């Protein structure tokens, strides 16, 4: 069983920054691909960023150059740094991983971009 707990969301003005955190149980952060998804109201959940077990990162086009995914092995944590946020980034952000054939999700953290 893997437990993922997100935090760090909130209200931010356009152009501002936030750092989302995902605390994971066990050692999944160093051994599996970790992902951040988001889901805006009335829309499907979309993959935002991935960091692989060997450290490679990928981003959806709409956040390239603005968001950064990273991880901290000793703390079993994954982060998503959001810079230059836009109103279109408003969504609930979820941490995700697949471990031993099962998929795990956190409860999500809400990010609202508004002036």
Secondary structure, DSSP 8 states (H G I E B T S, - for coil): ---EEEE--EEE-TT--EEEEEEESTTHHHHS-EEEEEE-TTS--EEEEEE-TTS-EEE-GGGTTTEEEEEETTTTEEEEEE-S--GGG-EEEEEEEEETTEEEE---EEEEE--
